[in-house]
Amino acid sequence: MSNYAELHQGGKLFDGRSLKKFIRLLDGLIKSYQCETLLDYGSGQGMLYGPYFDALTDLIDKPLAEYWGVDVELYEPGLPEYEVLPDKLYDAVVCTDVLEHIPEGDLGWVIDEILERSSKFAFLNIATFPALKTFKDGTNVHVSVFEPKFWLDLLKQRNSKLAIQRPIYAYFDVIEDNRVAHEGFKIEGEDVMRLGPLNQEQIQYG
C-alpha cells in the first residue's frame, strides 16, 4: 500500500476540498469552451461530486458535476474505486493539489497523462510551499516544491511535444504577505499570459 493510500484510509485526508475555491472560475471556463465531459485527475475522494458535497461547502446547492452541467469521471490512484485511469479524451481535465505530491523524476509522464486526455483545456492548481501534512517517516507530502517559473517552463515543454497543443490554465498557491494567494497563468503555444490572482468574488461565490 502506498503512502498516499495509507493517508486516504483515515477518510478525511484528500477529500477533494482543494477544488472548491475554483468552482466558479471553472464554471466559466467549462461554459466558455462548451465542455460536456471532464476528468478530475487525482480527485482524492471527490466528495464535491457526491451526495455529501455540502459537507465541504455551502456555496453550491447540488453535486459539482450537476452544477457544472458536465459528465465527470474521477481518477485517484490511492483509492481502489478510482485507481484505473480511463484511456480516452475529455473536453477538460482538472488537476488540483496533485503535482506537488509527485516526485520530480515522474512529473514529465504525469503531466503528459493529463494533457493527452484533454481536448479543449487543462486546469492545474499547484502549491509552491511545503504542506502541513507529513508521511509516517516525517517526509513532507509536498515532495516537489518549486517556484511558478519552474512549473510554467515544464508545462510549456511537455505541451510542445504533443501533436495537439491545448490551452493550460495554471493557478499556483503562493505565500504573499503571510497568507496564501492563488496566482493564475494561461499557457497557449509558446505564449504565457499572466491572469493575476484569484479574487475573493470568484472564491466566495464558487
Contacts in CASP RR format, 6 or more apart in sequence:
PFRMAT RR
TARGET T0000
AUTHOR 0000-0000-0000
METHOD contacts of the structure
MODEL  1
MSNYAELHQGGKLFDGRSLKKFIRLLDGLIKSYQCETLLDYGSGQGMLYG
PYFDALTDLIDKPLAEYWGVDVELYEPGLPEYEVLPDKLYDAVVCTDVLE
HIPEGDLGWVIDEILERSSKFAFLNIATFPALKTFKDGTNVHVSVFEPKF
WLDLLKQRNSKLAIQRPIYAYFDVIEDNRVAHEGFKIEGEDVMRLGPLNQ
EQIQYG
2 77 0 8 1.000
2 78 0 8 1.000
3 135 0 8 1.000
3 136 0 8 1.000
3 141 0 8 1.000
4 14 0 8 1.000
4 77 0 8 1.000
4 78 0 8 1.000
4 101 0 8 1.000
4 141 0 8 1.000
5 78 0 8 1.000
5 79 0 8 1.000
6 136 0 8 1.000
7 13 0 8 1.000
7 14 0 8 1.000
7 133 0 8 1.000
7 135 0 8 1.000
7 141 0 8 1.000
8 14 0 8 1.000
8 44 0 8 1.000
8 45 0 8 1.000
8 78 0 8 1.000
8 79 0 8 1.000
11 45 0 8 1.000
13 133 0 8 1.000
14 44 0 8 1.000
14 45 0 8 1.000
14 76 0 8 1.000
14 97 0 8 1.000
15 44 0 8 1.000
15 45 0 8 1.000
15 46 0 8 1.000
15 47 0 8 1.000
15 56 0 8 1.000
16 43 0 8 1.000
16 44 0 8 1.000
16 45 0 8 1.000
16 46 0 8 1.000
16 47 0 8 1.000
16 48 0 8 1.000
16 56 0 8 1.000
16 96 0 8 1.000
16 97 0 8 1.000
17 47 0 8 1.000
17 48 0 8 1.000
17 56 0 8 1.000
17 57 0 8 1.000
18 96 0 8 1.000
18 97 0 8 1.000
18 125 0 8 1.000
19 40 0 8 1.000
19 46 0 8 1.000
19 48 0 8 1.000
19 64 0 8 1.000
19 94 0 8 1.000
19 96 0 8 1.000
19 97 0 8 1.000
19 125 0 8 1.000
20 48 0 8 1.000
20 56 0 8 1.000
20 57 0 8 1.000
20 59 0 8 1.000
20 206 0 8 1.000
21 182 0 8 1.000
21 198 0 8 1.000
21 202 0 8 1.000
21 203 0 8 1.000
21 206 0 8 1.000
22 96 0 8 1.000
22 123 0 8 1.000
22 125 0 8 1.000
22 171 0 8 1.000
22 198 0 8 1.000
22 202 0 8 1.000
23 48 0 8 1.000
23 57 0 8 1.000
23 59 0 8 1.000
23 60 0 8 1.000
23 64 0 8 1.000
23 67 0 8 1.000
23 206 0 8 1.000
24 202 0 8 1.000
24 203 0 8 1.000
24 205 0 8 1.000
24 206 0 8 1.000
25 171 0 8 1.000
25 198 0 8 1.000
25 202 0 8 1.000
25 206 0 8 1.000
26 68 0 8 1.000
26 92 0 8 1.000
26 94 0 8 1.000
26 123 0 8 1.000
27 67 0 8 1.000
27 68 0 8 1.000
27 206 0 8 1.000
29 35 0 8 1.000
29 92 0 8 1.000
29 121 0 8 1.000
29 123 0 8 1.000
29 169 0 8 1.000
30 38 0 8 1.000
30 68 0 8 1.000
30 69 0 8 1.000
30 70 0 8 1.000
30 91 0 8 1.000
30 92 0 8 1.000
33 91 0 8 1.000
33 92 0 8 1.000
33 120 0 8 1.000
33 121 0 8 1.000
34 91 0 8 1.000
34 120 0 8 1.000
35 70 0 8 1.000
35 91 0 8 1.000
35 92 0 8 1.000
35 120 0 8 1.000
36 70 0 8 1.000
36 71 0 8 1.000
36 91 0 8 1.000
37 70 0 8 1.000
37 71 0 8 1.000
37 72 0 8 1.000
37 73 0 8 1.000
37 90 0 8 1.000
37 91 0 8 1.000
37 92 0 8 1.000
38 65 0 8 1.000
38 68 0 8 1.000
38 70 0 8 1.000
38 71 0 8 1.000
38 72 0 8 1.000
38 73 0 8 1.000
38 90 0 8 1.000
38 91 0 8 1.000
38 92 0 8 1.000
38 93 0 8 1.000
38 94 0 8 1.000
39 72 0 8 1.000
39 73 0 8 1.000
39 74 0 8 1.000
39 75 0 8 1.000
39 86 0 8 1.000
39 90 0 8 1.000
39 92 0 8 1.000
39 93 0 8 1.000
39 94 0 8 1.000
39 117 0 8 1.000
39 118 0 8 1.000
40 46 0 8 1.000
40 49 0 8 1.000
40 72 0 8 1.000
40 73 0 8 1.000
40 74 0 8 1.000
40 75 0 8 1.000
40 93 0 8 1.000
40 94 0 8 1.000
40 95 0 8 1.000
41 75 0 8 1.000
41 85 0 8 1.000
41 93 0 8 1.000
41 94 0 8 1.000
41 95 0 8 1.000
41 98 0 8 1.000
41 113 0 8 1.000
41 114 0 8 1.000
41 117 0 8 1.000
42 74 0 8 1.000
42 75 0 8 1.000
42 76 0 8 1.000
42 77 0 8 1.000
42 95 0 8 1.000
42 98 0 8 1.000
43 49 0 8 1.000
43 74 0 8 1.000
43 75 0 8 1.000
43 76 0 8 1.000
43 82 0 8 1.000
44 74 0 8 1.000
44 76 0 8 1.000
44 78 0 8 1.000
44 79 0 8 1.000
44 82 0 8 1.000
45 76 0 8 1.000
45 79 0 8 1.000
46 74 0 8 1.000
46 76 0 8 1.000
47 53 0 8 1.000
47 55 0 8 1.000
47 56 0 8 1.000
48 56 0 8 1.000
48 57 0 8 1.000
48 60 0 8 1.000
48 63 0 8 1.000
48 64 0 8 1.000
49 63 0 8 1.000
49 64 0 8 1.000
49 65 0 8 1.000
49 72 0 8 1.000
49 74 0 8 1.000
50 63 0 8 1.000
50 64 0 8 1.000
51 63 0 8 1.000
53 60 0 8 1.000
53 62 0 8 1.000
53 63 0 8 1.000
53 64 0 8 1.000
57 206 0 8 1.000
59 204 0 8 1.000
59 205 0 8 1.000
59 206 0 8 1.000
60 67 0 8 1.000
60 206 0 8 1.000
61 67 0 8 1.000
64 72 0 8 1.000
65 71 0 8 1.000
65 72 0 8 1.000
70 91 0 8 1.000
70 92 0 8 1.000
73 86 0 8 1.000
73 90 0 8 1.000
74 82 0 8 1.000
75 82 0 8 1.000
75 83 0 8 1.000
75 84 0 8 1.000
75 85 0 8 1.000
75 86 0 8 1.000
76 82 0 8 1.000
76 83 0 8 1.000
77 83 0 8 1.000
77 85 0 8 1.000
85 113 0 8 1.000
86 117 0 8 1.000
88 117 0 8 1.000
89 117 0 8 1.000
89 118 0 8 1.000
89 119 0 8 1.000
90 117 0 8 1.000
90 118 0 8 1.000
90 119 0 8 1.000
91 118 0 8 1.000
91 119 0 8 1.000
91 120 0 8 1.000
91 121 0 8 1.000
92 118 0 8 1.000
92 120 0 8 1.000
92 121 0 8 1.000
92 122 0 8 1.000
92 123 0 8 1.000
93 114 0 8 1.000
93 115 0 8 1.000
93 117 0 8 1.000
93 118 0 8 1.000
93 122 0 8 1.000
93 123 0 8 1.000
94 122 0 8 1.000
94 123 0 8 1.000
95 114 0 8 1.000
95 122 0 8 1.000
95 123 0 8 1.000
95 124 0 8 1.000
95 125 0 8 1.000
96 123 0 8 1.000
96 124 0 8 1.000
96 125 0 8 1.000
97 125 0 8 1.000
97 127 0 8 1.000
98 126 0 8 1.000
99 107 0 8 1.000
99 110 0 8 1.000
99 111 0 8 1.000
99 124 0 8 1.000
99 126 0 8 1.000
99 144 0 8 1.000
99 151 0 8 1.000
100 126 0 8 1.000
100 127 0 8 1.000
100 128 0 8 1.000
100 131 0 8 1.000
100 142 0 8 1.000
100 143 0 8 1.000
100 144 0 8 1.000
100 145 0 8 1.000
101 141 0 8 1.000
101 142 0 8 1.000
101 143 0 8 1.000
101 144 0 8 1.000
102 110 0 8 1.000
102 143 0 8 1.000
102 144 0 8 1.000
103 143 0 8 1.000
103 144 0 8 1.000
104 143 0 8 1.000
104 144 0 8 1.000
107 144 0 8 1.000
107 154 0 8 1.000
108 154 0 8 1.000
108 158 0 8 1.000
111 154 0 8 1.000
111 155 0 8 1.000
111 158 0 8 1.000
112 158 0 8 1.000
112 161 0 8 1.000
112 162 0 8 1.000
114 122 0 8 1.000
114 124 0 8 1.000
115 122 0 8 1.000
115 158 0 8 1.000
115 159 0 8 1.000
115 162 0 8 1.000
115 166 0 8 1.000
115 168 0 8 1.000
116 162 0 8 1.000
118 166 0 8 1.000
119 164 0 8 1.000
119 166 0 8 1.000
120 166 0 8 1.000
120 167 0 8 1.000
121 166 0 8 1.000
121 167 0 8 1.000
121 168 0 8 1.000
121 169 0 8 1.000
122 166 0 8 1.000
122 167 0 8 1.000
122 168 0 8 1.000
122 169 0 8 1.000
123 168 0 8 1.000
123 169 0 8 1.000
123 170 0 8 1.000
123 171 0 8 1.000
124 155 0 8 1.000
124 168 0 8 1.000
124 169 0 8 1.000
124 170 0 8 1.000
124 171 0 8 1.000
125 170 0 8 1.000
125 171 0 8 1.000
125 172 0 8 1.000
125 173 0 8 1.000
125 182 0 8 1.000
126 151 0 8 1.000
126 170 0 8 1.000
126 171 0 8 1.000
126 172 0 8 1.000
126 173 0 8 1.000
127 142 0 8 1.000
127 145 0 8 1.000
127 172 0 8 1.000
127 173 0 8 1.000
128 145 0 8 1.000
128 146 0 8 1.000
128 147 0 8 1.000
128 148 0 8 1.000
128 151 0 8 1.000
128 172 0 8 1.000
128 173 0 8 1.000
128 174 0 8 1.000
128 175 0 8 1.000
129 142 0 8 1.000
129 145 0 8 1.000
129 173 0 8 1.000
129 174 0 8 1.000
129 175 0 8 1.000
130 140 0 8 1.000
130 142 0 8 1.000
130 145 0 8 1.000
131 140 0 8 1.000
131 141 0 8 1.000
131 142 0 8 1.000
133 140 0 8 1.000
133 141 0 8 1.000
134 140 0 8 1.000
134 141 0 8 1.000
135 141 0 8 1.000
148 170 0 8 1.000
148 172 0 8 1.000
148 174 0 8 1.000
148 183 0 8 1.000
148 185 0 8 1.000
151 170 0 8 1.000
151 172 0 8 1.000
152 170 0 8 1.000
152 185 0 8 1.000
152 187 0 8 1.000
152 192 0 8 1.000
155 168 0 8 1.000
155 170 0 8 1.000
155 187 0 8 1.000
156 187 0 8 1.000
156 189 0 8 1.000
156 190 0 8 1.000
156 192 0 8 1.000
159 165 0 8 1.000
159 166 0 8 1.000
159 168 0 8 1.000
159 187 0 8 1.000
159 189 0 8 1.000
160 189 0 8 1.000
160 190 0 8 1.000
165 188 0 8 1.000
165 189 0 8 1.000
167 186 0 8 1.000
167 187 0 8 1.000
167 188 0 8 1.000
168 186 0 8 1.000
168 187 0 8 1.000
168 188 0 8 1.000
169 184 0 8 1.000
169 185 0 8 1.000
169 186 0 8 1.000
169 195 0 8 1.000
170 184 0 8 1.000
170 185 0 8 1.000
170 186 0 8 1.000
170 187 0 8 1.000
171 182 0 8 1.000
171 183 0 8 1.000
171 184 0 8 1.000
171 185 0 8 1.000
171 198 0 8 1.000
172 182 0 8 1.000
172 183 0 8 1.000
172 184 0 8 1.000
172 185 0 8 1.000
173 180 0 8 1.000
173 181 0 8 1.000
173 182 0 8 1.000
174 180 0 8 1.000
174 181 0 8 1.000
174 182 0 8 1.000
174 183 0 8 1.000
175 181 0 8 1.000
181 197 0 8 1.000
181 198 0 8 1.000
182 197 0 8 1.000
182 198 0 8 1.000
183 194 0 8 1.000
183 196 0 8 1.000
183 197 0 8 1.000
183 198 0 8 1.000
184 194 0 8 1.000
184 195 0 8 1.000
184 196 0 8 1.000
184 197 0 8 1.000
184 198 0 8 1.000
185 192 0 8 1.000
185 193 0 8 1.000
185 194 0 8 1.000
185 195 0 8 1.000
185 196 0 8 1.000
186 192 0 8 1.000
186 193 0 8 1.000
186 195 0 8 1.000
187 193 0 8 1.000
END
